[in-house]
């Protein structure tokens, strides 16, 4: 039989926040809200384009 892996305890909100901030600093994330908005718009635009093309392909079948 295989041994079960020990379950690691869930992070508290404070620990999760600290890890998030550390990661953001490590990747040199921008604190400018406009940088976030531009990145977000790119992701949303791509997702919308993909879903529209899927609907078009399904309609023509």
Backbone as JSON Lines, residues from 0, in Angstrom:
{"i":0,"aa":"X","n":[0.84,-1.2,0.0],"ca":[0.0,0.0,0.0],"c":[0.88,1.25,0.0]}
{"i":1,"aa":"X","n":[0.37,2.28,-0.61],"ca":[1.12,3.53,-0.6],"c":[0.79,4.32,0.67]}
{"i":2,"aa":"X","n":[1.76,5.03,1.12],"ca":[1.56,5.83,2.34],"c":[0.88,7.14,1.97]}
{"i":3,"aa":"X","n":[-0.01,7.59,2.84],"ca":[-0.7,8.85,2.62],"c":[0.25,10.0,2.93]}
{"i":4,"aa":"X","n":[0.16,11.04,2.12],"ca":[0.96,12.23,2.39],"c":[0.31,12.98,3.55]}
{"i":5,"aa":"X","n":[1.16,13.56,4.36],"ca":[0.62,14.35,5.48],"c":[-0.01,15.62,4.92]}
{"i":6,"aa":"X","n":[-1.16,15.93,5.41],"ca":[-1.88,17.11,4.97],"c":[-1.3,18.34,5.66]}
{"i":7,"aa":"X","n":[-0.92,19.32,4.86],"ca":[-0.4,20.56,5.43],"c":[-1.58,21.43,5.87]}
{"i":8,"aa":"X","n":[-1.45,22.08,7.01],"ca":[-2.56,22.93,7.48],"c":[-2.77,24.1,6.52]}
{"i":9,"aa":"X","n":[-4.03,24.52,6.4],"ca":[-4.36,25.66,5.54],"c":[-3.73,26.93,6.09]}
{"i":10,"aa":"X","n":[-3.42,27.84,5.19],"ca":[-2.86,29.13,5.59],"c":[-3.95,30.02,6.16]}
{"i":11,"aa":"X","n":[-3.57,30.83,7.12],"ca":[-4.5,31.84,7.62],"c":[-4.55,32.98,6.61]}
{"i":12,"aa":"X","n":[-5.51,33.85,6.73],"ca":[-5.6,35.0,5.82],"c":[-4.35,35.86,5.9]}
{"i":13,"aa":"X","n":[-3.81,36.03,7.1],"ca":[-2.6,36.84,7.28],"c":[-1.42,36.18,6.56]}
{"i":14,"aa":"X","n":[-1.26,34.87,6.73],"ca":[-0.16,34.16,6.07],"c":[-0.33,34.2,4.54]}
{"i":15,"aa":"X","n":[-1.56,34.04,4.08],"ca":[-1.83,34.08,2.64],"c":[-1.5,35.46,2.08]}
{"i":16,"aa":"X","n":[-1.85,36.5,2.8],"ca":[-1.57,37.88,2.37],"c":[-0.06,38.11,2.3]}
{"i":17,"aa":"X","n":[0.66,37.65,3.32],"ca":[2.12,37.82,3.34],"c":[2.77,37.11,2.15]}
{"i":18,"aa":"X","n":[2.32,35.91,1.83],"ca":[2.87,35.18,0.69],"c":[2.55,35.91,-0.62]}
{"i":19,"aa":"X","n":[1.36,36.47,-0.71],"ca":[0.97,37.22,-1.9],"c":[1.88,38.43,-2.09]}
{"i":20,"aa":"X","n":[2.1,39.18,-1.03],"ca":[2.95,40.37,-1.1],"c":[4.39,39.99,-1.45]}
{"i":21,"aa":"X","n":[4.9,38.93,-0.83],"ca":[6.27,38.47,-1.13],"c":[6.4,38.08,-2.6]}
{"i":22,"aa":"X","n":[5.41,37.38,-3.11],"ca":[5.44,36.95,-4.51],"c":[5.37,38.16,-5.44]}
{"i":23,"aa":"X","n":[4.53,39.12,-5.12],"ca":[4.41,40.33,-5.93],"c":[5.74,41.09,-5.97]}
{"i":24,"aa":"X","n":[6.41,41.16,-4.84],"ca":[7.72,41.82,-4.8],"c":[8.74,41.03,-5.6]}
{"i":25,"aa":"X","n":[8.7,39.71,-5.5],"ca":[9.67,38.85,-6.19],"c":[9.56,38.99,-7.71]}
{"i":26,"aa":"X","n":[8.36,39.16,-8.22],"ca":[8.18,39.3,-9.67],"c":[8.16,40.77,-10.09]}
{"i":27,"aa":"X","n":[8.43,41.65,-9.14],"ca":[8.49,43.09,-9.38],"c":[7.19,43.61,-10.0]}
{"i":28,"aa":"X","n":[6.08,43.21,-9.41],"ca":[4.76,43.63,-9.89],"c":[4.59,45.13,-9.67]}
{"i":29,"aa":"X","n":[3.92,45.76,-10.6],"ca":[3.67,47.19,-10.51],"c":[2.54,47.48,-9.53]}
{"i":30,"aa":"X","n":[2.64,48.6,-8.85],"ca":[1.57,49.02,-7.96],"c":[0.62,50.0,-8.64]}
{"i":31,"aa":"X","n":[0.9,50.33,-9.9],"ca":[0.07,51.27,-10.66],"c":[-1.22,50.58,-11.09]}
{"i":32,"aa":"X","n":[-2.35,51.16,-10.75],"ca":[-3.65,50.57,-11.07],"c":[-3.87,50.48,-12.57]}
{"i":33,"aa":"X","n":[-3.31,51.4,-13.34],"ca":[-3.48,51.37,-14.79],"c":[-2.75,50.17,-15.41]}
{"i":34,"aa":"X","n":[-1.62,49.77,-14.84],"ca":[-0.93,48.57,-15.31],"c":[-1.82,47.35,-15.12]}
{"i":35,"aa":"X","n":[-2.48,47.3,-13.98],"ca":[-3.41,46.19,-13.72],"c":[-4.56,46.22,-14.71]}
{"i":36,"aa":"X","n":[-5.14,47.39,-14.93],"ca":[-6.28,47.52,-15.85],"c":[-5.91,47.07,-17.26]}
{"i":37,"aa":"X","n":[-4.72,47.47,-17.74],"ca":[-4.3,47.08,-19.08],"c":[-4.13,45.56,-19.17]}
{"i":38,"aa":"X","n":[-3.5,44.96,-18.18],"ca":[-3.32,43.5,-18.18],"c":[-4.67,42.8,-18.1]}
{"i":39,"aa":"X","n":[-5.54,43.27,-17.25],"ca":[-6.86,42.67,-17.09],"c":[-7.65,42.74,-18.4]}
{"i":40,"aa":"X","n":[-7.62,43.9,-19.05],"ca":[-8.34,44.07,-20.31],"c":[-7.84,43.1,-21.38]}
{"i":41,"aa":"X","n":[-6.53,42.85,-21.4],"ca":[-5.99,41.89,-22.37],"c":[-6.53,40.5,-22.11]}
{"i":42,"aa":"X","n":[-6.57,40.09,-20.86],"ca":[-7.05,38.75,-20.52],"c":[-8.53,38.62,-20.84]}
{"i":43,"aa":"X","n":[-9.31,39.6,-20.46],"ca":[-10.75,39.55,-20.71],"c":[-11.03,39.57,-22.2]}
{"i":44,"aa":"X","n":[-10.31,40.38,-22.95],"ca":[-10.51,40.47,-24.39],"c":[-10.23,39.13,-25.07]}
{"i":45,"aa":"X","n":[-9.12,38.5,-24.7],"ca":[-8.76,37.21,-25.28],"c":[-9.83,36.17,-24.95]}
{"i":46,"aa":"X","n":[-10.29,36.14,-23.71],"ca":[-11.3,35.18,-23.31],"c":[-12.6,35.41,-24.08]}
{"i":47,"aa":"X","n":[-12.98,36.66,-24.25],"ca":[-14.21,36.96,-24.98],"c":[-14.08,36.53,-26.44]}
{"i":48,"aa":"X","n":[-12.93,36.75,-27.05],"ca":[-12.71,36.37,-28.43],"c":[-12.82,34.86,-28.6]}
{"i":49,"aa":"X","n":[-12.24,34.11,-27.66],"ca":[-12.3,32.66,-27.72],"c":[-13.73,32.16,-27.59]}
{"i":50,"aa":"X","n":[-14.48,32.71,-26.66],"ca":[-15.86,32.25,-26.46],"c":[-16.73,32.62,-27.66]}
{"i":51,"aa":"X","n":[-16.48,33.76,-28.27],"ca":[-17.24,34.15,-29.46],"c":[-16.93,33.23,-30.63]}
{"i":52,"aa":"X","n":[-15.66,32.87,-30.8],"ca":[-15.31,31.99,-31.92],"c":[-15.89,30.6,-31.7]}
{"i":53,"aa":"X","n":[-15.97,30.13,-30.47],"ca":[-16.58,28.83,-30.19],"c":[-18.06,28.85,-30.53]}
{"i":54,"aa":"X","n":[-18.75,29.94,-30.17],"ca":[-20.17,30.05,-30.46],"c":[-20.41,30.09,-31.97]}
{"i":55,"aa":"X","n":[-19.55,30.79,-32.7],"ca":[-19.68,30.9,-34.16],"c":[-19.47,29.53,-34.79]}
{"i":56,"aa":"X","n":[-18.47,28.79,-34.31],"ca":[-18.2,27.46,-34.86],"c":[-19.34,26.5,-34.58]}
{"i":57,"aa":"X","n":[-19.95,26.61,-33.42],"ca":[-21.06,25.73,-33.05],"c":[-22.3,26.05,-33.89]}
{"i":58,"aa":"X","n":[-22.51,27.31,-34.2],"ca":[-23.67,27.72,-34.96],"c":[-23.6,27.23,-36.41]}
{"i":59,"aa":"X","n":[-22.39,27.21,-36.95],"ca":[-22.23,26.83,-38.35],"c":[-22.22,25.31,-38.54]}
{"i":60,"aa":"X","n":[-22.21,24.54,-37.46],"ca":[-22.19,23.07,-37.57],"c":[-23.53,22.51,-37.93]}
